[in-house]
Amino acid sequence: MKFLQIILIFFVISCQNDSPKRDIKSELPHEMPSKEIQKVDIDKETSENINQNISIVSTSNVFSEFYDCGCPKNPLGGLARKTFFLKNMMSGRNSFLIDAGNALFDSNQINPDNLSIENKRFKARNFVKTLEFIGQDVVNIGSNDFKGGVDFLIDITRDSPVNFISANLYDKSSNKLLFKPYHIIDKDSVKIAFIGLSQSAKSSSIINKNFIEEGNRYISELKSSVDIIVMLVNVLDENLIDLSKSFNNADYILLSGSTRRTEPRSKQSDFGALVYGGGIQGKHLSILDIVIKVPNKPIIDVSAPFSRLREINYRLNRLQAKNPSMRLEELYANQPNVLKLIENYQKEATELGISLAAYQNISTFFSVPLSPSIPDDKEVAAFIQDIADKADFSLKN
């Protein structure tokens, strides 16, 4: 059944072609959910015919899991699987690999590895090396990452090409930041700032300054010089507050510490930053696609309507599966209730497709399960196997 495929293709093509400048907010249907993120301020001399497609691919609470989660019914995750997906399903995109925190050590509550501290440190050191091998861009320091000690954490991250960041964790003796506070990625005239924060990190040798105050201080410092600000925030579920309101001048917030996983149709705050949780153990990739066609125009979040369009596509394909060679109207000619349902689906899909195609600058969030149907990347799998061969314990938790 090609109906929805045509609409989806039409939407994608519309995001790749230039459009005349106009005020799209006034064109949105009243019932169409949308969120204005910010105005993209790109140098006018370099902004002609701009067509940027950016993908922020994030994980959180990976807990030093090299392989899948080992869950009996649905073993999701794995660094080699992640790499295969990025190379084969997201090739040709400007993809930035981000981790929101708690990457380097196992969790005491979720699938603990029950190893000695020396073996935990072996895993953490080699997890950093694996992140380097796969081309990780940014990692926020989470509370769980201090399990091997402050000095050890600094030692394994100091000279890494991966950007380990934290804007509110200070050395108690020197009152200096333990890590650089943010990292800016500049890709084809679009600057994205990633600011790292941890609400829950504790150690006798560090000072955890107020993460809201420190985060907003760096937002104010960077706001005029970058196009998009992404906060990487490590905070436990029981300490969650209204982060959209707390960081209302940021654009996006990616969580760790919190074990929640955001669905594309999850209700977001009407004001401030959009907040996304990535779940646990690297079982899912949280992907934020940003398309910028026109500078100095708002970025509109279309995650909910686009998710609904894909849901309709799935349901119509299920109906079509009964006989792929027949038109749906013929296939269910003797079932008026099903025909009415099909008609409603097609009408809704058409309206959604037309509305989505009218947008100029958009962001879309979705979550991809790293299921066993995704093969391992052979190079990464071999790299991890080499680490496993050097260990006198199992790398699998």
C-alpha positions in Angstrom: 0.0 0.0 0.0 1.8 3.1 -1.3 -0.5 5.8 -0.1 1.4 6.7 3.1 4.7 6.1 1.5 4.0 8.8 -1.0 3.0 11.2 1.8 6.1 10.4 3.8 8.3 10.8 0.8 6.6 14.1 0.0 7.4 15.3 3.5 11.0 14.2 3.3 11.5 15.8 -0.1 10.0 19.0 1.1 12.6 19.1 3.9 15.3 18.9 1.3 14.2 21.6 -1.1 14.5 25.4 -0.7 11.3 27.3 0.2 10.4 30.9 0.0 10.7 32.8 3.3 7.4 33.3 5.1 5.9 33.3 8.5 5.0 29.6 8.9 3.5 30.0 12.4 0.6 31.8 10.9 0.1 29.0 8.5 -0.2 26.1 11.0 -3.6 24.6 11.4 -5.1 25.4 14.8 -5.2 21.8 15.9 -1.6 21.1 14.8 0.7 20.6 17.8 3.9 22.5 17.5 6.7 24.0 19.5 8.9 26.9 18.6 12.4 26.2 19.8 14.3 29.3 18.8 15.3 31.4 15.8 18.3 30.0 14.0 20.8 32.9 13.7 23.2 32.0 10.9 25.6 34.5 9.3 23.7 36.0 6.3 26.7 35.8 4.0 26.8 32.0 4.4 23.1 31.4 4.7 21.9 31.5 1.1 20.3 28.2 0.0 21.1 26.6 3.3 19.8 23.1 3.8 21.1 21.5 7.0 20.2 18.1 8.1 21.6 17.4 11.6 21.1 14.2 13.7 21.9 14.2 17.4 22.1 10.5 18.4 22.2 10.1 22.2 22.3 7.4 24.8 22.1 7.5 28.6 22.7 5.3 31.6 24.7 2.8 29.5 26.5 1.5 32.6 29.5 0.2 30.8 27.5 -2.3 28.7 29.7 -3.3 25.8 27.1 -5.9 24.6 23.3 -6.0 24.7 21.4 -5.9 28.0 21.2 -9.7 28.2 17.5 -9.4 28.8 16.0 -12.9 28.3 13.0 -11.8 26.2 14.3 -8.8 24.3 18.1 -8.3 24.5 18.5 -4.8 23.2 21.6 -2.6 23.0 25.3 -3.1 22.3 28.1 -0.8 20.9 28.7 -2.9 17.8 25.0 -3.0 17.0 24.8 0.8 17.5 27.7 1.3 15.1 26.2 -0.9 12.4 22.9 1.1 12.7 24.7 4.4 12.3 26.9 3.3 9.4 24.1 1.6 7.4 20.8 3.3 8.4 22.1 6.8 9.0 24.9 7.1 6.4 25.3 10.5 4.7 23.9 12.4 7.7 25.7 14.9 9.9 25.3 12.6 13.0 26.7 13.6 16.4 27.2 10.9 19.0 26.2 12.2 22.5 26.0 10.5 25.9 24.0 12.2 28.6 25.9 10.5 31.5 26.5 7.4 33.5 28.4 5.6 30.8 31.5 4.2 32.4 30.5 2.0 35.4 27.8 -0.5 36.2 24.8 0.3 38.2 24.2 -1.0 41.7 20.5 -1.5 41.0 20.3 -2.4 37.2 22.2 -5.5 36.2 25.3 -5.0 38.5 28.4 -6.8 37.2 29.6 -7.8 40.8 33.2 -7.2 39.9 36.1 -6.0 42.0 36.9 -2.3 41.8 40.1 -3.2 39.8 38.0 -5.0 37.2 35.4 -2.2 37.1 38.2 0.2 36.3 39.5 -2.1 33.6 36.0 -2.0 32.0 35.7 1.8 32.3 39.2 2.5 30.8 38.4 0.2 27.9 34.9 1.6 27.5 36.5 5.0 26.9 38.8 3.5 24.3 35.8 1.9 22.6 33.9 5.2 22.6 37.0 6.7 20.9 37.1 3.9 18.3 33.4 4.4 17.3 33.8 8.2 17.1 31.9 9.4 20.1 31.7 13.2 20.2 30.5 14.2 23.6 30.0 12.5 27.0 28.5 14.2 30.1 29.9 13.2 33.4 27.2 11.5 35.6 27.2 10.6 39.3 27.8 6.9 38.5 31.0 7.7 36.6 32.8 8.5 39.9 32.6 4.9 41.1 36.3 4.3 40.4 37.4 7.6 42.1 37.9 11.2 40.9 41.5 10.8 40.1 40.9 7.6 38.0 38.1 9.3 36.1 40.2 12.3 35.2 43.1 10.0 34.2 41.1 8.0 31.7 39.4 11.0 30.2 42.1 13.7 30.2 43.7 13.0 26.9 40.8 11.4 25.1 39.6 12.8 21.8 36.0 12.3 23.2 34.8 15.5 24.8 34.0 14.8 28.4 32.1 17.7 29.9 30.7 19.0 33.2 29.9 22.6 34.0 29.2 22.4 37.7 31.6 19.9 39.2 34.7 21.5 40.8 37.8 20.2 42.5 37.5 21.0 46.2 41.2 21.8 46.7 41.6 24.2 43.7 38.0 25.3 43.2 38.5 24.7 39.5 36.3 22.8 37.1 37.2 19.1 36.8 36.2 19.0 33.2 35.5 21.6 30.5 32.0 22.9 30.9 30.7 22.6 27.3 31.6 21.6 23.8 30.6 23.4 20.6 30.2 21.5 17.3 30.4 23.8 14.3 29.1 22.1 11.2 28.6 24.0 8.0 27.8 27.3 9.7 25.5 25.8 12.3 26.9 25.9 15.9 25.5 23.5 18.5 26.6 23.9 22.1 26.4 21.0 24.5 26.5 21.9 28.2 27.1 19.1 30.8 25.5 19.1 34.3 25.1 16.7 37.2 22.7 17.3 40.0 23.5 14.1 41.9 27.3 13.6 41.7 28.9 13.4 45.1 32.4 12.9 46.4 34.4 14.1 49.3 36.9 15.8 46.9 34.5 17.6 44.7 32.1 20.6 45.0 28.8 20.1 43.2 27.7 23.7 42.5 24.0 24.4 41.9 23.4 22.9 38.5 20.6 25.2 37.5 22.6 28.4 38.3 25.7 27.1 36.6 23.8 25.8 33.6 22.1 29.1 33.1 25.3 31.0 33.5 26.8 29.1 30.5 23.6 29.5 28.5 23.8 33.3 28.9 27.5 33.2 27.9 26.9 31.1 24.8 23.4 32.2 23.6 24.6 34.9 21.3 27.4 32.9 19.7 25.7 29.6 18.9 22.5 28.5 17.1 21.3 25.6 19.3 21.9 24.8 23.0 21.6 21.3 24.2 21.8 20.6 28.0 23.0 17.2 29.1 21.6 16.8 32.6 22.3 14.0 35.1 19.5 13.9 37.6 17.7 11.1 39.5 14.0 10.5 38.9 13.1 11.4 42.5 14.9 14.8 42.0 13.3 15.7 38.7 12.0 19.2 38.6 10.5 21.3 35.8 13.7 21.4 33.7 12.0 23.2 30.8 11.3 26.1 33.1 14.6 25.9 34.8 16.5 26.2 31.5 13.9 28.1 29.5 16.6 29.7 27.2 18.0 26.3 26.2 16.6 24.4 23.2 16.9 20.7 24.2 17.6 18.7 27.4 18.9 15.2 27.3 18.6 13.3 30.6 20.7 10.6 32.4 20.2 9.4 35.9 16.5 9.4 35.3 15.6 6.0 33.8 12.6 7.3 31.9 12.5 6.9 28.1 10.6 9.6 26.2 8.2 8.6 23.4 7.8 10.9 20.4 4.2 11.7 21.4 5.1 12.4 25.0 3.6 15.7 26.2 6.2 18.5 26.4 6.0 21.8 28.2 4.5 24.6 26.2 7.5 26.8 27.1 11.2 26.4 27.4 13.4 23.5 26.4 12.2 20.1 25.1 13.2 17.3 27.5 14.1 13.8 26.4 15.0 10.7 28.5 16.9 7.9 26.8 16.2 5.0 29.2 18.9 2.6 30.4 21.8 0.3 29.2 22.0 1.8 25.7 19.0 -0.3 24.7 17.6 2.5 22.5 19.1 5.3 20.5 17.4 8.6 21.0 17.6 10.5 17.7 16.9 14.2 17.3 16.7 15.1 13.7 17.0 18.9 13.0 16.3 20.3 9.5 17.2 23.9 8.9 16.2 25.4 5.5 15.7 29.1 6.4 18.0 31.0 8.8 16.5 33.4 11.3 13.3 31.4 11.5 12.0 29.3 14.4 12.7 25.5 14.7 9.3 23.8 15.1 9.1 20.5 16.9 7.0 18.1 14.8 7.7 14.9 16.7 4.1 14.2 17.7 2.4 14.7 14.3 5.2 12.9 12.5 4.9 10.0 14.9 1.2 9.9 14.3 1.8 9.8 10.5 4.1 6.8 10.9 1.5 5.1 13.2 -1.2 5.5 10.5 1.2 4.1 7.9 1.8 1.0 10.1 -1.9 0.4 10.6 -2.7 0.7 6.9 0.1 -1.6 6.0 -1.3 -4.1 8.5 -4.6 -3.9 6.7 -2.9 -4.2 3.3 -0.9 -7.3 4.3 -4.0 -9.4 3.8 -3.5 -9.1 0.1 -0.7 -6.7 -1.1 -1.9 -6.9 -4.7 -5.3 -5.5 -4.1 -6.4 -1.9 -3.4 -7.7 -1.5 0.1 -11.1 -0.3 -1.2 -11.5 -3.6 -3.1 -10.0 -5.7 -0.3 -12.6 -4.5 2.2 -15.4 -3.7 -0.1 -17.8 -5.8 2.0 -16.7 -4.4 5.3 -18.1 -0.8 5.6 -16.7 -0.2 9.1 -13.2 -1.1 7.9 -13.6 1.1 4.8 -14.7 4.0 7.0 -11.7 3.5 9.2 -9.4 3.4 6.1 -11.0 6.6 4.8 -10.5 8.4 8.1 -6.8 7.2 8.3 -6.2 8.4 4.7 -7.8 11.8 5.4 -5.9 12.3 8.6 -2.6 11.3 6.9 -3.1 13.7 4.0 -3.8 16.6 6.4 -0.8 15.7 8.5 1.5 15.3 5.4 0.5 18.7 3.9 0.9 20.4 7.3 4.3 18.9 7.9 5.5 19.7 4.4 4.8 23.4 5.0 7.4 23.7 7.8 10.7 25.2 7.1 12.9 24.5 10.1 11.9 21.4 12.1 13.0 19.0 14.7 11.8 15.4 15.1 12.5 13.1 18.0 12.2 9.3 17.8 13.7 6.3 19.6 15.2 3.3 17.9 15.5 -0.1 19.8 18.8 -1.8 19.1 17.2 -5.2 18.6 18.9 -8.5 17.7 17.7 -8.0 14.1 20.4 -5.4 13.7 23.8 -7.1 13.0 27.0 -6.2 14.8 29.5 -3.9 13.1 32.4 -6.4 12.5 35.2 -3.9 13.3 33.7 -2.8 16.5 32.9 -6.4 17.5 36.5 -7.4 16.9 37.7 -4.4 18.9 35.6 -5.4 21.8 36.6 -9.1 21.5 40.2 -8.0 21.8 39.4 -6.3 25.1 37.5 -9.3 26.3 40.5 -11.6 25.5 42.7 -9.4 27.7 40.3 -9.6 30.6 40.3 -12.4 33.2 36.5 -11.9 33.7 33.5 -11.7 31.4 32.8 -8.3 29.9 29.1 -9.2 29.9 27.3 -8.0 33.0 
